[in-house]
Amino acid sequence: MNIENTARQLPTTIPEYLEQLRTALAGADPAMIQDALYDAEEYLRSELAEQPGKSEAEVIAGVAGSYGAPEEVAEIYRETEVTVNRALRTPRASAGPVVPVMAAAVAAAAAPPEPASAQAAQAEPPAAPPRSLLMRLFGVVLDPHTYGALFYMLLSLVTGTFFFTWVVTGMSLSLGLLILIIGIPILLLFLGSVRVLSLLEGRIIETLLGVRMPRRPAYTDRSQGWLQRIGAMFSDGRTWLTMLYFLLMLPLGTLYFTLATALLSTSLALVFAPLADLLFGQPVGIWIDGVNIGSPFWMWPLTVVAGLLLLLGTLHLARGIGKLHGALAKHLLVRL
């Protein structure tokens, strides 16, 4: 009886299946929903292409036992996301090796879901006890995403300049050639490249900042004709928000790079100043109008402490910028 009810509730077309899957995933991470819709469409359309004599309803009914109904696929993706979130979470001091766990989790999330019969639910780990004030203050030193965010701040000047140049050049060239026939394919290629670069930026953000980003392109209804799909690309607000993000990356990248280089160079200079005085004869002291008025030994520990405190503050700032930028990227690059 339950089997008959399930069969009657199965969608009869691929767009209906994807819409039911989207509904079943309501409230989940938008990046995960985008990946799930893309995987489902790819699988269903490949099955439909391999069985040309069958209708979409027959193909969906045939794969329901292997790939799963929309509700079953949604549950599988939710369980897989638990594993990914556990791997992306900041490791505790007693967490053991993290890299193998992260690699396994990302690999599992990047692959399409296995048949529902082969999946087993994983229990959510117990909540970690609240960290002490000292752990919150110095734990940033042990957080790998802190150094990922710091590296992203240094890298963003290069990526921001490239993204800004690509959008400005592509838009001006495409709009300038629209009066000619060749302008239309150039504009379509440019919009397609923006989506590809969006995925590339998402992979960089997820790797360095630990923010879940899409690993698949945004789902497009392939049952529509070319003109409808082109119109959907133009009417999709995510396309224009992505270009806005790329334009913002130049000023943001310049700011991030300036902060990172200035704070790192200053803090490291203070930490290693006594060593420079001992090894290279560069005095540590108070300089007024280019004249060193003193280089007492008692200033050495104060210089090192000041440098370490500034370095700790720089790490906290980098982690905070990483979280804020990850939230901005998720809002502008992920289809909600």
HELIX and SHEET records of a PDB file:
HELIX    1   1 ASN A    2  GLN A    9  1                                   8    
HELIX    2   2 ILE A   14  ALA A   24  1                                  11    
HELIX    3   3 PRO A   30  GLU A   50  1                                  21    
HELIX    4   4 GLU A   56  VAL A   63  1                                   8    
HELIX    5   5 PRO A   70  LEU A   88  1                                  19    
HELIX    6   6 VAL A   99  ALA A  110  1                                  12    
HELIX    7   7 ALA A  116  ALA A  118  5                                   3    
HELIX    8   8 LEU A  133  PHE A  138  1                                   6    
HELIX    9   9 GLY A  139  LEU A  142  5                                   4    
HELIX   10  10 PRO A  144  GLY A  176  1                                  33    
HELIX   11  11 GLY A  183  LEU A  209  1                                  27    
HELIX   12  12 TRP A  226  SER A  235  1                                  10    
HELIX   13  13 GLY A  237  PHE A  280  1                                  44    
HELIX   14  14 MET A  299  LEU A  333  1                                  35    
SHEET    1   A 2 TRP A 287  ILE A 288  0                                        
SHEET    2   A 2 VAL A 291  ASN A 292 -1                                        
END                                                                             
